[in-house]
Amino acid sequence: MLPGASGLEVLDRMRQAKPTLPVIVLTAQGDVEHRVTGLDAGAADYIVKPFSLSELAARSGLSSGSPRRRRRRRSRRATSRST
């Protein structure tokens, strides 16, 4: 639990402040109803505790083998070649 606000309230504030910012919800609330509510509220992903750091890295695109990470590396290489 967060002090002073629920996770969904924090997510709503983040959506209002930065609508395009991807938000991954990390929570102990793992039942289907909570996951669907979080995703419907705008979460990019929803991970239930306990979780592994490798799972978090993969879901956030930080793992070296993720398609998102490979696209970033290709983009950086193309940018560095053109400058």
C-alpha positions in Angstrom: 0.0 0.0 0.0 1.1 3.5 -0.7 0.7 6.1 2.0 -2.0 8.7 1.2 -3.1 7.4 -2.2 -3.9 4.2 -4.0 -1.8 2.9 -6.8 -4.6 3.6 -9.2 -4.8 7.2 -8.0 -1.0 7.6 -8.6 -1.4 6.0 -12.0 -4.2 8.4 -12.9 -2.1 11.4 -11.8 0.8 10.1 -13.9 -1.5 9.7 -16.9 -2.7 13.3 -16.5 0.8 14.7 -16.2 2.5 12.6 -18.9 0.0 10.7 -21.0 2.6 9.0 -23.2 4.8 7.8 -20.3 4.7 4.0 -20.1 3.9 2.9 -16.5 4.5 -0.6 -15.2 2.5 -1.3 -12.1 4.3 -3.4 -9.5 1.8 -4.7 -7.0 0.8 -7.5 -4.6 -2.8 -7.3 -6.0 -2.6 -10.2 -8.4 -6.2 -11.3 -9.1 -7.5 -10.8 -12.6 -9.9 -8.0 -11.6 -7.1 -5.9 -10.2 -4.8 -6.6 -13.2 -7.6 -5.7 -15.7 -8.5 -2.5 -13.7 -4.8 -1.4 -13.8 -4.4 -2.1 -17.5 -7.7 -0.3 -18.3 -6.5 2.6 -16.2 -3.6 3.0 -18.5 -0.8 0.9 -17.2 1.6 -0.4 -19.9 2.1 -3.6 -17.9 1.2 -5.1 -14.6 3.6 -7.2 -12.6 2.6 -9.1 -9.5 5.0 -9.3 -6.5 7.1 -11.2 -5.9 8.8 -10.9 -9.3 12.3 -11.4 -10.6 14.5 -8.6 -11.8 14.9 -10.4 -15.1 11.1 -10.4 -15.6 11.0 -6.6 -14.9 13.9 -6.0 -17.3 12.3 -8.1 -20.0 8.9 -6.4 -19.6 10.4 -2.9 -19.6 12.6 -3.6 -22.6 15.8 -3.4 -20.7 16.9 -6.9 -21.3 19.6 -7.2 -24.0 17.5 -9.7 -26.0 14.3 -7.7 -26.1 13.0 -6.5 -29.5 12.7 -2.9 -28.0 16.3 -3.0 -26.8 17.6 -4.3 -30.2 15.6 -1.5 -32.0 17.2 1.1 -29.8 20.7 -0.3 -30.4 20.1 -0.3 -34.2 18.8 3.3 -34.0 21.8 4.5 -32.0 24.2 2.8 -34.5 22.4 4.4 -37.5 22.5 7.8 -35.7 26.2 7.6 -34.9 27.1 6.6 -38.5 25.2 9.6 -39.9 26.9 12.1 -37.7 
